Amino acid sequence: MKRYARIENDKVAEIIEIPGDGDIDKYFHPEIVAQLVLVDSQVDSGMERQADGSFVLPPPPAKDWADIRRIRNGRLAVCDWTQLADAPLTVDQKAAWAAYRQQLRDITRQTDPNMIAWPVEP
């Protein structure tokens, strides 16, 4: 079996597997065959073709500040219990959690939402 990628705008639009000898000309019109490239099992739909003929995954979508706030709010919610009066923590542990939570609240002071340095839980 042979695998072919149909390329559109330097992206893999789909993967086509041809059984047997993999003779693509038996199955498709020459105009379609012209859009196909023989690939290995590592290539998948959505990958981008590079100038050298290799394939890579596209970069992840850029995050915006709304995404960062959503992540930050989730991390804050998970540790809300640490600030309750009856939380089973020592004074030092509670202070460490309070500092961590402040670092989370300050996260939007960073300049690039794609390069966030997240604080580490105590």
C-alpha positions in Angstrom: 0.0 0.0 0.0 1.2 3.5 -0.8 0.2 6.8 0.8 -0.3 10.0 -1.0 -1.0 13.5 0.2 -3.3 15.9 -1.8 -1.7 19.3 -1.4 -3.6 22.6 -1.5 -1.8 25.9 -0.8 1.2 23.9 0.6 -1.0 22.1 3.1 -2.0 18.5 3.2 -5.7 18.6 2.4 -6.1 14.8 2.7 -4.3 11.5 2.8 -5.1 8.9 0.2 -4.0 5.2 0.6 -3.8 3.1 -2.5 -3.9 -0.7 -2.1 -1.7 -3.2 -3.9 1.1 -1.7 -6.0 0.0 1.8 -5.2 -0.3 2.8 -8.9 -2.1 6.1 -8.4 -2.8 6.5 -12.2 -5.2 3.5 -12.1 -7.5 5.3 -9.7 -7.4 9.1 -10.5 -7.5 11.5 -13.4 -4.1 13.0 -14.3 -5.2 16.4 -13.0 -5.8 14.9 -9.6 -2.6 12.9 -9.7 -0.7 16.1 -10.3 -1.8 17.3 -6.9 -0.6 14.2 -5.1 2.7 13.6 -3.4 3.9 10.2 -2.2 4.4 10.4 1.6 5.3 8.2 4.5 3.1 7.2 7.5 4.3 10.2 9.5 2.5 12.8 7.3 -1.1 13.6 8.1 -3.8 16.0 7.1 -3.3 19.6 8.1 0.5 19.4 8.0 2.4 22.1 6.0 4.8 21.3 3.2 8.2 23.1 3.5 10.3 24.4 0.6 12.6 21.3 0.9 9.6 18.9 0.5 9.4 17.9 4.2 6.2 18.2 6.2 5.7 19.9 9.6 2.8 20.6 11.9 1.5 24.1 11.6 2.3 26.4 14.6 -0.3 26.4 17.3 -2.9 29.2 17.1 -1.8 32.4 18.9 -3.3 33.0 22.3 -4.9 36.2 23.2 -5.3 37.8 26.6 -8.8 36.3 26.9 -7.3 32.8 26.7 -4.7 33.7 29.3 -7.3 35.1 31.7 -9.5 32.0 31.2 -6.5 29.7 32.1 -5.5 32.0 35.0 -9.1 32.0 36.4 -9.2 28.2 36.3 -5.9 28.0 38.2 -7.2 30.4 40.7 -10.5 28.6 41.2 -8.6 25.3 41.8 -6.8 26.7 44.8 -9.5 29.0 46.3 -9.7 26.6 49.2 -6.2 27.5 50.3 -7.3 30.9 51.4 -10.3 29.8 53.6 -10.0 30.5 57.3 -10.3 26.7 58.1 -7.9 25.5 55.3 -5.7 22.7 56.8 -2.5 24.6 56.0 0.3 26.1 58.2 0.8 29.9 58.2 3.8 29.5 55.9 1.9 27.2 53.5 -1.0 29.6 53.3 1.4 32.5 52.7 3.0 30.5 49.8 -0.4 29.9 48.3 -1.3 33.6 48.7 1.9 34.6 46.9 1.2 32.1 44.1 -2.3 33.4 43.7 -1.0 37.0 43.5 1.5 35.9 40.8 -1.4 34.4 38.8 -3.4 37.7 39.2 -0.4 39.6 37.9 0.0 37.4 34.9 -1.5 40.0 32.6 1.4 42.4 33.3 3.5 40.2 31.0 3.9 41.6 27.5 3.2 38.6 25.2 0.3 36.2 25.7 2.2 33.6 23.7 5.2 33.7 26.0 3.6 33.4 29.4 5.9 32.4 32.3 3.4 30.7 34.6 4.2 30.5 38.3 4.7 27.1 39.9 2.2 25.9 42.6 3.8 25.8 46.1 
